Amino acid sequence: MSPFEKHKNILEVFSDDVQKRGQENLRPVFPDLVDHLVDDIYGFAYSREILDAKTRHLVSLGILSAIGGCENQLKFQLKAGLHMGLTEEEIKEVFIQVCVFAGNARAINAAL
């Protein structure tokens, strides 16, 4: 069973088509890496119980924004956050935190 099949329930929380896009667009290019990432992100990190998925996702948005250079991943994760029920106001607050702790340029780049 592929990691996409194994973690189907949690993947669907992020996007209705993430499994299809991952299988068709990413997995054919580098299957070992994609399988590892899906297991790590959705099988390990997002399956933990201490933080709920929404809180964990807000943290992820902050990290992606702060480190920069992750525009494609940030774009996907922003859509996923809205899909999972985060509000625009919650996401904006993440960018306020990024601004204070990582700098104005990182926050503006993430917000745009």
Helices and strands as residue ranges (DSSP letters): H 3-6, H 8-14, H 18-21, I 22-26, H 31-38, I 39-45, H 53-67, H 71-83, H 88-102, H 104-111
